[in-house]
Amino acid sequence: MALYGVACLVAAGILALVGPVPDWAAALIIGAVLLAAAGTVALIGKRDVAQASPPVPVEAVEGLKQDVHTIKSRRHR
C-alpha cells in the first residue's frame, strides 16, 4: 500500500509541474530527482556498510585456537 501511496505522490508531482512545462519535461524532471535521491541513498548505504566491521565469530575463533594449542601440546608428548 505504501508503494501505491508513493506512486500517487510522484504522479501528483508530475501533474503539478505540467502547468509551467510540457508533460514530458515534468516527468523527466521528477524522474531525474528520484534517480538522484536513489543514488544519494545508495552512496550513503555503501559508506555505512564499508565502515562496519566485518562480522567475526569470536567464540568460534577462540575455540579453534584452543583446539590447535591442544593438538600441538599433545603432539610433543
N, CA, C and O atoms as a Tripos MOL2 file, in Angstrom:
@<TRIPOS>MOLECULE
protein
  308   307    77     0     0
PROTEIN
NO_CHARGES

@<TRIPOS>ATOM
      1 N           0.8360   -1.1890    0.0000 N.3       1 MET1
      2 CA          0.0000    0.0000    0.0000 C.3       1 MET1
      3 C           0.8800    1.2510    0.0000 C.2       1 MET1
      4 O           0.5500    2.2440   -0.6490 O.2       1 MET1
      5 N           1.9950    1.2020    0.7270 N.am      2 ALA2
      6 CA          2.8750    2.3610    0.7720 C.3       2 ALA2
      7 C           3.4570    2.6480   -0.6160 C.2       2 ALA2
      8 O           3.6410    3.8080   -0.9850 O.2       2 ALA2
      9 N           3.7430    1.6000   -1.3780 N.am      3 LEU3
     10 CA          4.2690    1.7900   -2.7310 C.3       3 LEU3
     11 C           3.2550    2.5330   -3.6050 C.2       3 LEU3
     12 O           3.6250    3.4140   -4.3810 O.2       3 LEU3
     13 N           1.9940    2.1770   -3.4760 N.am      4 TYR4
     14 CA          0.9620    2.8810   -4.2340 C.3       4 TYR4
     15 C           0.8560    4.3350   -3.7790 C.2       4 TYR4
     16 O           0.6210    5.2270   -4.5930 O.2       4 TYR4
     17 N           1.0270    4.5680   -2.4920 N.am      5 GLY5
     18 CA          0.9980    5.9350   -1.9750 C.3       5 GLY5
     19 C           2.1330    6.7640   -2.5460 C.2       5 GLY5
     20 O           1.9350    7.9150   -2.9340 O.2       5 GLY5
     21 N           3.3200    6.1800   -2.5970 N.am      6 VAL6
     22 CA          4.4650    6.8890   -3.1750 C.3       6 VAL6
     23 C           4.2300    7.1410   -4.6620 C.2       6 VAL6
     24 O           4.5480    8.2190   -5.1630 O.2       6 VAL6
     25 N           3.6830    6.1680   -5.3630 N.am      7 ALA7
     26 CA          3.3980    6.3460   -6.7930 C.3       7 ALA7
     27 C           2.3990    7.4890   -7.0000 C.2       7 ALA7
     28 O           2.5330    8.2670   -7.9450 O.2       7 ALA7
     29 N           1.4170    7.5880   -6.1340 N.am      8 CYS8
     30 CA          0.4530    8.6860   -6.2430 C.3       8 CYS8
     31 C           1.1270   10.0320   -5.9940 C.2       8 CYS8
     32 O           0.8100   11.0130   -6.6660 O.2       8 CYS8
     33 N           2.0450   10.0900   -5.0460 N.am      9 LEU9
     34 CA          2.7670   11.3400   -4.7870 C.3       9 LEU9
     35 C           3.6520   11.7220   -5.9760 C.2       9 LEU9
     36 O           3.7660   12.9010   -6.3110 O.2       9 LEU9
     37 N           4.2680   10.7420   -6.6040 N.am     10 VAL10
     38 CA          5.0800   11.0150   -7.7920 C.3      10 VAL10
     39 C           4.1880   11.5430   -8.9150 C.2      10 VAL10
     40 O           4.5430   12.5090   -9.5900 O.2      10 VAL10
     41 N           3.0480   10.9180   -9.1100 N.am     11 ALA11
     42 CA          2.1150   11.3790  -10.1450 C.3      11 ALA11
     43 C           1.6270   12.7950   -9.8370 C.2      11 ALA11
     44 O           1.4800   13.6180  -10.7410 O.2      11 ALA11
     45 N           1.3790   13.0700   -8.5650 N.am     12 ALA12
     46 CA          0.9430   14.4170   -8.1840 C.3      12 ALA12
     47 C           2.0430   15.4380   -8.4650 C.2      12 ALA12
     48 O           1.7550   16.5500   -8.9060 O.2      12 ALA12
     49 N           3.2940   15.0690   -8.2130 N.am     13 GLY13
     50 CA          4.4080   15.9670   -8.5100 C.3      13 GLY13
     51 C           4.5210   16.2550   -9.9930 C.2      13 GLY13
     52 O           4.7760   17.3900  -10.3940 O.2      13 GLY13
     53 N           4.3320   15.2320  -10.8040 N.am     14 ILE14
     54 CA          4.3720   15.4210  -12.2600 C.3      14 ILE14
     55 C           3.2310   16.3280  -12.7110 C.2      14 ILE14
     56 O           3.4320   17.2410  -13.5110 O.2      14 ILE14
     57 N           2.0460   16.0720  -12.1950 N.am     15 LEU15
     58 CA          0.8890   16.8890  -12.5840 C.3      15 LEU15
     59 C           1.0350   18.3320  -12.1160 C.2      15 LEU15
     60 O           0.5320   19.2450  -12.7700 O.2      15 LEU15
     61 N           1.7150   18.5470  -10.9980 N.am     16 ALA16
     62 CA          1.9210   19.9120  -10.5140 C.3      16 ALA16
     63 C           2.8430   20.6940  -11.4450 C.2      16 ALA16
     64 O           2.7090   21.9100  -11.5830 O.2      16 ALA16
     65 N           3.7760   19.9940  -12.0800 N.am     17 LEU17
     66 CA          4.7120   20.6650  -12.9860 C.3      17 LEU17
     67 C           4.1730   20.8090  -14.4100 C.2      17 LEU17
     68 O           4.7710   21.5140  -15.2230 O.2      17 LEU17
     69 N           3.0590   20.1560  -14.7200 N.am     18 VAL18
     70 CA          2.5300   20.1720  -16.0880 C.3      18 VAL18
     71 C           2.1190   21.5770  -16.5180 C.2      18 VAL18
     72 O           2.1990   21.8990  -17.7040 O.2      18 VAL18
     73 N           1.6850   22.4110  -15.5940 N.am     19 GLY19
     74 CA          1.2700   23.7720  -15.9550 C.3      19 GLY19
     75 C           2.3950   24.5760  -16.5770 C.2      19 GLY19
     76 O           2.2510   25.0550  -17.7020 O.2      19 GLY19
     77 N           3.5110   24.7390  -15.8800 N.am     20 PRO20
     78 CA          4.5750   25.5860  -16.4300 C.3      20 PRO20
     79 C           5.4560   24.9180  -17.4900 C.2      20 PRO20
     80 O           6.0790   25.6240  -18.2830 O.2      20 PRO20
     81 N           5.5320   23.6000  -17.5320 N.am     21 VAL21
     82 CA          6.3940   22.9060  -18.5000 C.3      21 VAL21
     83 C           5.5830   21.8400  -19.2320 C.2      21 VAL21
     84 O           4.5200   21.4510  -18.7490 O.2      21 VAL21
     85 N           6.0530   21.3570  -20.3820 N.am     22 PRO22
     86 CA          5.3430   20.2860  -21.1000 C.3      22 PRO22
     87 C           5.2940   18.9960  -20.2710 C.2      22 PRO22
     88 O           6.0870   18.7990  -19.3490 O.2      22 PRO22
     89 N           4.3540   18.1350  -20.6210 N.am     23 ASP23
     90 CA          4.1550   16.8860  -19.8770 C.3      23 ASP23
     91 C           5.4320   16.0580  -19.7930 C.2      23 ASP23
     92 O           5.8050   15.5920  -18.7170 O.2      23 ASP23
     93 N           6.1040   15.8760  -20.9370 N.am     24 TRP24
     94 CA          7.2970   15.0330  -20.9580 C.3      24 TRP24
     95 C           8.4090   15.6350  -20.1030 C.2      24 TRP24
     96 O           9.1750   14.8990  -19.4810 O.2      24 TRP24
     97 N           8.5050   16.9660  -20.0650 N.am     25 ALA25
     98 CA          9.5460   17.6160  -19.2610 C.3      25 ALA25
     99 C           9.2530   17.4510  -17.7710 C.2      25 ALA25
    100 O          10.1710   17.2650  -16.9720 O.2      25 ALA25
    101 N           7.9790   17.5190  -17.3990 N.am     26 ALA26
    102 CA          7.6160   17.3300  -15.9930 C.3      26 ALA26
    103 C           7.9900   15.9260  -15.5330 C.2      26 ALA26
    104 O           8.5560   15.7530  -14.4530 O.2      26 ALA26
    105 N           7.6740   14.9230  -16.3520 N.am     27 ALA27
    106 CA          8.0220   13.5450  -15.9980 C.3      27 ALA27
    107 C           9.5360   13.3670  -15.9530 C.2      27 ALA27
    108 O          10.0450   12.6550  -15.0880 O.2      27 ALA27
    109 N          10.2550   13.9970  -16.8620 N.am     28 LEU28
    110 CA         11.7180   13.9140  -16.8970 C.3      28 LEU28
    111 C          12.3300   14.5450  -15.6510 C.2      28 LEU28
    112 O          13.2600   13.9850  -15.0700 O.2      28 LEU28
    113 N          11.8300   15.6850  -15.2400 N.am     29 ILE29
    114 CA         12.3420   16.3650  -14.0540 C.3      29 ILE29
    115 C          12.1230   15.5150  -12.8060 C.2      29 ILE29
    116 O          13.0450   15.3210  -12.0140 O.2      29 ILE29
    117 N          10.9100   15.0130  -12.6330 N.am     30 ILE30
    118 CA         10.6040   14.1890  -11.4540 C.3      30 ILE30
    119 C          11.4450   12.9100  -11.4800 C.2      30 ILE30
    120 O          11.9540   12.4870  -10.4420 O.2      30 ILE30
    121 N          11.5950   12.2970  -12.6430 N.am     31 GLY31
    122 CA         12.4150   11.0890  -12.7500 C.3      31 GLY31
    123 C          13.8630   11.3520  -12.3930 C.2      31 GLY31
    124 O          14.4860   10.5450  -11.7030 O.2      31 GLY31
    125 N          14.4070   12.4680  -12.8500 N.am     32 ALA32
    126 CA         15.7930   12.8170  -12.5350 C.3      32 ALA32
    127 C          15.9750   13.0660  -11.0380 C.2      32 ALA32
    128 O          16.9770   12.6560  -10.4530 O.2      32 ALA32
    129 N          15.0160   13.7320  -10.4330 N.am     33 VAL33
    130 CA         15.0880   13.9800   -8.9830 C.3      33 VAL33
    131 C          15.0450   12.6580   -8.2150 C.2      33 VAL33
    132 O          15.8040   12.4680   -7.2640 O.2      33 VAL33
    133 N          14.1650   11.7500   -8.6200 N.am     34 LEU34
    134 CA         14.0680   10.4530   -7.9470 C.3      34 LEU34
    135 C          15.3520    9.6380   -8.1110 C.2      34 LEU34
    136 O          15.8020    9.0020   -7.1570 O.2      34 LEU34
    137 N          15.9440    9.6480   -9.3050 N.am     35 LEU35
    138 CA         17.1940    8.9160   -9.5190 C.3      35 LEU35
    139 C          18.3390    9.5280   -8.7180 C.2      35 LEU35
    140 O          19.1810    8.7970   -8.1980 O.2      35 LEU35
    141 N          18.3830   10.8400   -8.6120 N.am     36 ALA36
    142 CA         19.4170   11.4940   -7.8160 C.3      36 ALA36
    143 C          19.2690   11.1290   -6.3350 C.2      36 ALA36
    144 O          20.2590   10.8750   -5.6490 O.2      36 ALA36
    145 N          18.0310   11.1070   -5.8550 N.am     37 ALA37
    146 CA         17.7960   10.7370   -4.4620 C.3      37 ALA37
    147 C          18.1860    9.2810   -4.2140 C.2      37 ALA37
    148 O          18.7760    8.9630   -3.1810 O.2      37 ALA37
    149 N          17.8590    8.4000   -5.1550 N.am     38 ALA38
    150 CA         18.2210    6.9870   -5.0040 C.3      38 ALA38
    151 C          19.7340    6.8100   -5.0140 C.2      38 ALA38
    152 O          20.2670    6.0120   -4.2420 O.2      38 ALA38
    153 N          20.4330    7.5440   -5.8770 N.am     39 GLY39
    154 CA         21.8880    7.4690   -5.9190 C.3      39 GLY39
    155 C          22.5160    7.9450   -4.6260 C.2      39 GLY39
    156 O          23.4760    7.3460   -4.1410 O.2      39 GLY39
    157 N          21.9840    9.0150   -4.0660 N.am     40 THR40
    158 CA         22.4920    9.5370   -2.7950 C.3      40 THR40
    159 C          22.3010    8.5250   -1.6760 C.2      40 THR40
    160 O          23.2160    8.2820   -0.8890 O.2      40 THR40
    161 N          21.1250    7.9430   -1.6050 N.am     41 VAL41
    162 CA         20.8490    6.9440   -0.5730 C.3      41 VAL41
    163 C          21.7460    5.7200   -0.7540 C.2      41 VAL41
    164 O          22.2120    5.1470    0.2310 O.2      41 VAL41
    165 N          21.9900    5.3170   -1.9900 N.am     42 ALA42
    166 CA         22.8580    4.1640   -2.2480 C.3      42 ALA42
    167 C          24.2940    4.4540   -1.8110 C.2      42 ALA42
    168 O          24.9440    3.5880   -1.2240 O.2      42 ALA42
    169 N          24.7930    5.6500   -2.0870 N.am     43 LEU43
    170 CA         26.1540    6.0030   -1.6700 C.3      43 LEU43
    171 C          26.2850    6.0700   -0.1540 C.2      43 LEU43
    172 O          27.3040    5.6540    0.3970 O.2      43 LEU43
    173 N          25.2700    6.5870    0.5200 N.am     44 ILE44
    174 CA         25.2890    6.6320    1.9790 C.3      44 ILE44
    175 C          25.2750    5.2150    2.5410 C.2      44 ILE44
    176 O          26.0060    4.9120    3.4840 O.2      44 ILE44
    177 N          24.4520    4.3530    1.9700 N.am     45 GLY45
    178 CA         24.4030    2.9530    2.4180 C.3      45 GLY45
    179 C          25.7140    2.2380    2.1850 C.2      45 GLY45
    180 O          26.1610    1.4750    3.0410 O.2      45 GLY45
    181 N          26.3390    2.4680    1.0430 N.am     46 LYS46
    182 CA         27.6310    1.8440    0.7440 C.3      46 LYS46
    183 C          28.6830    2.2990    1.7400 C.2      46 LYS46
    184 O          29.4820    1.4890    2.2100 O.2      46 LYS46
    185 N          28.6930    3.5890    2.0700 N.am     47 ARG47
    186 CA         29.6450    4.1140    3.0450 C.3      47 ARG47
    187 C          29.4320    3.4740    4.4110 C.2      47 ARG47
    188 O          30.3970    3.1080    5.0820 O.2      47 ARG47
    189 N          28.1750    3.3360    4.8260 N.am     48 ASP48
    190 CA         27.8860    2.7340    6.1230 C.3      48 ASP48
    191 C          28.3140    1.2730    6.1670 C.2      48 ASP48
    192 O          28.8380    0.8150    7.1820 O.2      48 ASP48
    193 N          28.0990    0.5390    5.0850 N.am     49 VAL49
    194 CA         28.4980   -0.8670    5.0420 C.3      49 VAL49
    195 C          30.0130   -0.9890    5.0640 C.2      49 VAL49
    196 O          30.5520   -1.8910    5.7060 O.2      49 VAL49
    197 N          30.7120   -0.0880    4.3680 N.am     50 ALA50
    198 CA         32.1750   -0.1300    4.3370 C.3      50 ALA50
    199 C          32.7730    0.1790    5.7040 C.2      50 ALA50
    200 O          33.8200   -0.3640    6.0570 O.2      50 ALA50
    201 N          32.1200    1.0430    6.4760 N.am     51 GLN51
    202 CA         32.6220    1.4060    7.7960 C.3      51 GLN51
    203 C          32.3440    0.3450    8.8440 C.2      51 GLN51
    204 O          33.0080    0.3080    9.8800 O.2      51 GLN51
    205 N          31.3840   -0.5060    8.5930 N.am     52 ALA52
    206 CA         31.0360   -1.5410    9.5710 C.3      52 ALA52
    207 C          32.1660   -2.5570    9.6490 C.2      52 ALA52
    208 O          32.8020   -2.8910    8.6490 O.2      52 ALA52
    209 N          32.3910   -3.0300   10.8430 N.am     53 SER53
    210 CA         33.4500   -4.0320   10.9970 C.3      53 SER53
    211 C          32.9570   -5.3620   10.4310 C.2      53 SER53
    212 O          31.7720   -5.6830   10.5240 O.2      53 SER53
    213 N          33.8660   -6.1270    9.8500 N.am     54 PRO54
    214 CA         33.4320   -7.4100    9.2950 C.3      54 PRO54
    215 C          32.9820   -8.3530   10.4150 C.2      54 PRO54
    216 O          33.6090   -8.4000   11.4740 O.2      54 PRO54
    217 N          31.9200   -9.0890   10.1900 N.am     55 PRO55
    218 CA         31.4390  -10.0000   11.2320 C.3      55 PRO55
    219 C          32.4170  -11.1530   11.4300 C.2      55 PRO55
    220 O          32.7540  -11.8710   10.4890 O.2      55 PRO55
    221 N          32.8630  -11.3140   12.6680 N.am     56 VAL56
    222 CA         33.7960  -12.3860   13.0020 C.3      56 VAL56
    223 C          33.1850  -13.2020   14.1330 C.2      56 VAL56
    224 O          32.8080  -12.6430   15.1630 O.2      56 VAL56
    225 N          33.0830  -14.5020   13.9580 N.am     57 PRO57
    226 CA         32.5700  -15.3460   15.0460 C.3      57 PRO57
    227 C          33.6540  -15.5130   16.1200 C.2      57 PRO57
    228 O          34.4610  -16.4410   16.0560 O.2      57 PRO57
    229 N          33.6620  -14.6140   17.0950 N.am     58 VAL58
    230 CA         34.7250  -14.5530   18.0980 C.3      58 VAL58
    231 C          34.8400  -15.8690   18.8640 C.2      58 VAL58
    232 O          35.9480  -16.3690   19.0610 O.2      58 VAL58
    233 N          33.7280  -16.4310   19.2920 N.am     59 GLU59
    234 CA         33.7720  -17.6770   20.0680 C.3      59 GLU59
    235 C          34.3380  -18.8220   19.2280 C.2      59 GLU59
    236 O          35.1060  -19.6390   19.7360 O.2      59 GLU59
    237 N          33.9740  -18.8880   17.9730 N.am     60 ALA60
    238 CA         34.4870  -19.9600   17.1140 C.3      60 ALA60
    239 C          35.9840  -19.8160   16.8960 C.2      60 ALA60
    240 O          36.7060  -20.8130   16.8860 O.2      60 ALA60
    241 N          36.4560  -18.5980   16.7240 N.am     61 VAL61
    242 CA         37.8870  -18.3640   16.5330 C.3      61 VAL61
    243 C          38.6480  -18.7700   17.7870 C.2      61 VAL61
    244 O          39.6820  -19.4320   17.6970 O.2      61 VAL61
    245 N          38.1510  -18.3840   18.9450 N.am     62 GLU62
    246 CA         38.8100  -18.7580   20.2010 C.3      62 GLU62
    247 C          38.8120  -20.2710   20.3880 C.2      62 GLU62
    248 O          39.8040  -20.8380   20.8450 O.2      62 GLU62
    249 N          37.7120  -20.9240   20.0420 N.am     63 GLY63
    250 CA         37.6370  -22.3830   20.1480 C.3      63 GLY63
    251 C          38.6510  -23.0630   19.2400 C.2      63 GLY63
    252 O          39.2860  -24.0390   19.6400 O.2      63 GLY63
    253 N          38.8060  -22.5650   18.0370 N.am     64 LEU64
    254 CA         39.7920  -23.1290   17.1110 C.3      64 LEU64
    255 C          41.2120  -22.9230   17.6170 C.2      64 LEU64
    256 O          42.0470  -23.8190   17.4900 O.2      64 LEU64
    257 N          41.4960  -21.7630   18.1880 N.am     65 LYS65
    258 CA         42.8240  -21.5150   18.7470 C.3      65 LYS65
    259 C          43.1230  -22.4920   19.8810 C.2      65 LYS65
    260 O          44.2330  -23.0130   19.9890 O.2      65 LYS65
    261 N          42.1310  -22.7320   20.7130 N.am     66 GLN66
    262 CA         42.3160  -23.6940   21.8090 C.3      66 GLN66
    263 C          42.5330  -25.0980   21.2600 C.2      66 GLN66
    264 O          43.3770  -25.8340   21.7710 O.2      66 GLN66
    265 N          41.7960  -25.4770   20.2400 N.am     67 ASP67
    266 CA         41.9610  -26.8040   19.6350 C.3      67 ASP67
    267 C          43.3650  -26.9710   19.0610 C.2      67 ASP67
    268 O          44.0010  -28.0070   19.2570 O.2      67 ASP67
    269 N          43.8420  -25.9610   18.3590 N.am     68 VAL68
    270 CA         45.1840  -26.0240   17.7810 C.3      68 VAL68
    271 C          46.2270  -26.1300   18.8860 C.2      68 VAL68
    272 O          47.1740  -26.9080   18.7710 O.2      68 VAL68
    273 N          46.0630  -25.3630   19.9430 N.am     69 HIS69
    274 CA         47.0080  -25.4210   21.0670 C.3      69 HIS69
    275 C          47.0000  -26.8030   21.7130 C.2      69 HIS69
    276 O          48.0550  -27.3450   22.0420 O.2      69 HIS69
    277 N          45.8120  -27.3690   21.8930 N.am     70 THR70
    278 CA         45.7030  -28.7000   22.4990 C.3      70 THR70
    279 C          46.3700  -29.7460   21.6210 C.2      70 THR70
    280 O          47.0960  -30.5990   22.1330 O.2      70 THR70
    281 N          46.1460  -29.7040   20.3290 N.am     71 ILE71
    282 CA         46.7200  -30.6860   19.4140 C.3      71 ILE71
    283 C          48.2460  -30.5500   19.3920 C.2      71 ILE71
    284 O          48.9570  -31.5540   19.3890 O.2      71 ILE71
    285 N          48.7410  -29.3300   19.3770 N.am     72 LYS72
    286 CA         50.2050  -29.1320   19.3750 C.3      72 LYS72
    287 C          50.8390  -29.6080   20.6710 C.2      72 LYS72
    288 O          51.9130  -30.2090   20.6520 O.2      72 LYS72
    289 N          50.1850  -29.3440   21.7960 N.am     73 SER73
    290 CA         50.7780  -29.7540   23.0760 C.3      73 SER73
    291 C          50.7500  -31.2600   23.2320 C.2      73 SER73
    292 O          51.6720  -31.8010   23.8430 O.2      73 SER73
    293 N          49.7750  -31.9640   22.7340 N.am     74 ARG74
    294 CA         49.6970  -33.4230   22.8320 C.3      74 ARG74
    295 C          50.6390  -34.0820   21.8310 C.2      74 ARG74
    296 O          51.0990  -35.1990   22.0690 O.2      74 ARG74
    297 N          50.9270  -33.4350   20.7490 N.am     75 ARG75
    298 CA         51.8250  -33.9860   19.7390 C.3      75 ARG75
    299 C          53.2710  -34.0440   20.2520 C.2      75 ARG75
    300 O          54.0270  -34.9380   19.8710 O.2      75 ARG75
    301 N          53.6460  -33.1160   21.0970 N.am     76 HIS76
    302 CA         55.0150  -33.0540   21.6110 C.3      76 HIS76
    303 C          55.2470  -33.9910   22.7880 C.2      76 HIS76
    304 O          56.3710  -34.0530   23.2870 O.2      76 HIS76
    305 N          54.2710  -34.7020   23.2400 N.am     77 ARG77
    306 CA         54.4320  -35.6130   24.3930 C.3      77 ARG77
    307 C          55.0920  -36.8810   24.0160 C.2      77 ARG77
    308 O          55.2990  -37.7460   24.8660 O.2      77 ARG77
@<TRIPOS>BOND
     1     1     2 1
     2     2     3 1
     3     3     4 2
     4     3     5 am
     5     5     6 1
     6     6     7 1
     7     7     8 2
     8     7     9 am
     9     9    10 1
    10    10    11 1
    11    11    12 2
    12    11    13 am
    13    13    14 1
    14    14    15 1
    15    15    16 2
    16    15    17 am
    17    17    18 1
    18    18    19 1
    19    19    20 2
    20    19    21 am
    21    21    22 1
    22    22    23 1
    23    23    24 2
    24    23    25 am
    25    25    26 1
    26    26    27 1
    27    27    28 2
    28    27    29 am
    29    29    30 1
    30    30    31 1
    31    31    32 2
    32    31    33 am
    33    33    34 1
    34    34    35 1
    35    35    36 2
    36    35    37 am
    37    37    38 1
    38    38    39 1
    39    39    40 2
    40    39    41 am
    41    41    42 1
    42    42    43 1
    43    43    44 2
    44    43    45 am
    45    45    46 1
    46    46    47 1
    47    47    48 2
    48    47    49 am
    49    49    50 1
    50    50    51 1
    51    51    52 2
    52    51    53 am
    53    53    54 1
    54    54    55 1
    55    55    56 2
    56    55    57 am
    57    57    58 1
    58    58    59 1
    59    59    60 2
    60    59    61 am
    61    61    62 1
    62    62    63 1
    63    63    64 2
    64    63    65 am
    65    65    66 1
    66    66    67 1
    67    67    68 2
    68    67    69 am
    69    69    70 1
    70    70    71 1
    71    71    72 2
    72    71    73 am
    73    73    74 1
    74    74    75 1
    75    75    76 2
    76    75    77 am
    77    77    78 1
    78    78    79 1
    79    79    80 2
    80    79    81 am
    81    81    82 1
    82    82    83 1
    83    83    84 2
    84    83    85 am
    85    85    86 1
    86    86    87 1
    87    87    88 2
    88    87    89 am
    89    89    90 1
    90    90    91 1
    91    91    92 2
    92    91    93 am
    93    93    94 1
    94    94    95 1
    95    95    96 2
    96    95    97 am
    97    97    98 1
    98    98    99 1
    99    99   100 2
   100    99   101 am
   101   101   102 1
   102   102   103 1
   103   103   104 2
   104   103   105 am
   105   105   106 1
   106   106   107 1
   107   107   108 2
   108   107   109 am
   109   109   110 1
   110   110   111 1
   111   111   112 2
   112   111   113 am
   113   113   114 1
   114   114   115 1
   115   115   116 2
   116   115   117 am
   117   117   118 1
   118   118   119 1
   119   119   120 2
   120   119   121 am
   121   121   122 1
   122   122   123 1
   123   123   124 2
   124   123   125 am
   125   125   126 1
   126   126   127 1
   127   127   128 2
   128   127   129 am
   129   129   130 1
   130   130   131 1
   131   131   132 2
   132   131   133 am
   133   133   134 1
   134   134   135 1
   135   135   136 2
   136   135   137 am
   137   137   138 1
   138   138   139 1
   139   139   140 2
   140   139   141 am
   141   141   142 1
   142   142   143 1
   143   143   144 2
   144   143   145 am
   145   145   146 1
   146   146   147 1
   147   147   148 2
   148   147   149 am
   149   149   150 1
   150   150   151 1
   151   151   152 2
   152   151   153 am
   153   153   154 1
   154   154   155 1
   155   155   156 2
   156   155   157 am
   157   157   158 1
   158   158   159 1
   159   159   160 2
   160   159   161 am
   161   161   162 1
   162   162   163 1
   163   163   164 2
   164   163   165 am
   165   165   166 1
   166   166   167 1
   167   167   168 2
   168   167   169 am
   169   169   170 1
   170   170   171 1
   171   171   172 2
   172   171   173 am
   173   173   174 1
   174   174   175 1
   175   175   176 2
   176   175   177 am
   177   177   178 1
   178   178   179 1
   179   179   180 2
   180   179   181 am
   181   181   182 1
   182   182   183 1
   183   183   184 2
   184   183   185 am
   185   185   186 1
   186   186   187 1
   187   187   188 2
   188   187   189 am
   189   189   190 1
   190   190   191 1
   191   191   192 2
   192   191   193 am
   193   193   194 1
   194   194   195 1
   195   195   196 2
   196   195   197 am
   197   197   198 1
   198   198   199 1
   199   199   200 2
   200   199   201 am
   201   201   202 1
   202   202   203 1
   203   203   204 2
   204   203   205 am
   205   205   206 1
   206   206   207 1
   207   207   208 2
   208   207   209 am
   209   209   210 1
   210   210   211 1
   211   211   212 2
   212   211   213 am
   213   213   214 1
   214   214   215 1
   215   215   216 2
   216   215   217 am
   217   217   218 1
   218   218   219 1
   219   219   220 2
   220   219   221 am
   221   221   222 1
   222   222   223 1
   223   223   224 2
   224   223   225 am
   225   225   226 1
   226   226   227 1
   227   227   228 2
   228   227   229 am
   229   229   230 1
   230   230   231 1
   231   231   232 2
   232   231   233 am
   233   233   234 1
   234   234   235 1
   235   235   236 2
   236   235   237 am
   237   237   238 1
   238   238   239 1
   239   239   240 2
   240   239   241 am
   241   241   242 1
   242   242   243 1
   243   243   244 2
   244   243   245 am
   245   245   246 1
   246   246   247 1
   247   247   248 2
   248   247   249 am
   249   249   250 1
   250   250   251 1
   251   251   252 2
   252   251   253 am
   253   253   254 1
   254   254   255 1
   255   255   256 2
   256   255   257 am
   257   257   258 1
   258   258   259 1
   259   259   260 2
   260   259   261 am
   261   261   262 1
   262   262   263 1
   263   263   264 2
   264   263   265 am
   265   265   266 1
   266   266   267 1
   267   267   268 2
   268   267   269 am
   269   269   270 1
   270   270   271 1
   271   271   272 2
   272   271   273 am
   273   273   274 1
   274   274   275 1
   275   275   276 2
   276   275   277 am
   277   277   278 1
   278   278   279 1
   279   279   280 2
   280   279   281 am
   281   281   282 1
   282   282   283 1
   283   283   284 2
   284   283   285 am
   285   285   286 1
   286   286   287 1
   287   287   288 2
   288   287   289 am
   289   289   290 1
   290   290   291 1
   291   291   292 2
   292   291   293 am
   293   293   294 1
   294   294   295 1
   295   295   296 2
   296   295   297 am
   297   297   298 1
   298   298   299 1
   299   299   300 2
   300   299   301 am
   301   301   302 1
   302   302   303 1
   303   303   304 2
   304   303   305 am
   305   305   306 1
   306   306   307 1
   307   307   308 2
@<TRIPOS>SUBSTRUCTURE
     1 MET1         2 RESIDUE 1 A MET
     2 ALA2         6 RESIDUE 1 A ALA
     3 LEU3        10 RESIDUE 1 A LEU
     4 TYR4        14 RESIDUE 1 A TYR
     5 GLY5        18 RESIDUE 1 A GLY
     6 VAL6        22 RESIDUE 1 A VAL
     7 ALA7        26 RESIDUE 1 A ALA
     8 CYS8        30 RESIDUE 1 A CYS
     9 LEU9        34 RESIDUE 1 A LEU
    10 VAL10       38 RESIDUE 1 A VAL
    11 ALA11       42 RESIDUE 1 A ALA
    12 ALA12       46 RESIDUE 1 A ALA
    13 GLY13       50 RESIDUE 1 A GLY
    14 ILE14       54 RESIDUE 1 A ILE
    15 LEU15       58 RESIDUE 1 A LEU
    16 ALA16       62 RESIDUE 1 A ALA
    17 LEU17       66 RESIDUE 1 A LEU
    18 VAL18       70 RESIDUE 1 A VAL
    19 GLY19       74 RESIDUE 1 A GLY
    20 PRO20       78 RESIDUE 1 A PRO
    21 VAL21       82 RESIDUE 1 A VAL
    22 PRO22       86 RESIDUE 1 A PRO
    23 ASP23       90 RESIDUE 1 A ASP
    24 TRP24       94 RESIDUE 1 A TRP
    25 ALA25       98 RESIDUE 1 A ALA
    26 ALA26      102 RESIDUE 1 A ALA
    27 ALA27      106 RESIDUE 1 A ALA
    28 LEU28      110 RESIDUE 1 A LEU
    29 ILE29      114 RESIDUE 1 A ILE
    30 ILE30      118 RESIDUE 1 A ILE
    31 GLY31      122 RESIDUE 1 A GLY
    32 ALA32      126 RESIDUE 1 A ALA
    33 VAL33      130 RESIDUE 1 A VAL
    34 LEU34      134 RESIDUE 1 A LEU
    35 LEU35      138 RESIDUE 1 A LEU
    36 ALA36      142 RESIDUE 1 A ALA
    37 ALA37      146 RESIDUE 1 A ALA
    38 ALA38      150 RESIDUE 1 A ALA
    39 GLY39      154 RESIDUE 1 A GLY
    40 THR40      158 RESIDUE 1 A THR
    41 VAL41      162 RESIDUE 1 A VAL
    42 ALA42      166 RESIDUE 1 A ALA
    43 LEU43      170 RESIDUE 1 A LEU
    44 ILE44      174 RESIDUE 1 A ILE
    45 GLY45      178 RESIDUE 1 A GLY
    46 LYS46      182 RESIDUE 1 A LYS
    47 ARG47      186 RESIDUE 1 A ARG
    48 ASP48      190 RESIDUE 1 A ASP
    49 VAL49      194 RESIDUE 1 A VAL
    50 ALA50      198 RESIDUE 1 A ALA
    51 GLN51      202 RESIDUE 1 A GLN
    52 ALA52      206 RESIDUE 1 A ALA
    53 SER53      210 RESIDUE 1 A SER
    54 PRO54      214 RESIDUE 1 A PRO
    55 PRO55      218 RESIDUE 1 A PRO
    56 VAL56      222 RESIDUE 1 A VAL
    57 PRO57      226 RESIDUE 1 A PRO
    58 VAL58      230 RESIDUE 1 A VAL
    59 GLU59      234 RESIDUE 1 A GLU
    60 ALA60      238 RESIDUE 1 A ALA
    61 VAL61      242 RESIDUE 1 A VAL
    62 GLU62      246 RESIDUE 1 A GLU
    63 GLY63      250 RESIDUE 1 A GLY
    64 LEU64      254 RESIDUE 1 A LEU
    65 LYS65      258 RESIDUE 1 A LYS
    66 GLN66      262 RESIDUE 1 A GLN
    67 ASP67      266 RESIDUE 1 A ASP
    68 VAL68      270 RESIDUE 1 A VAL
    69 HIS69      274 RESIDUE 1 A HIS
    70 THR70      278 RESIDUE 1 A THR
    71 ILE71      282 RESIDUE 1 A ILE
    72 LYS72      286 RESIDUE 1 A LYS
    73 SER73      290 RESIDUE 1 A SER
    74 ARG74      294 RESIDUE 1 A ARG
    75 ARG75      298 RESIDUE 1 A ARG
    76 HIS76      302 RESIDUE 1 A HIS
    77 ARG77      306 RESIDUE 1 A ARG
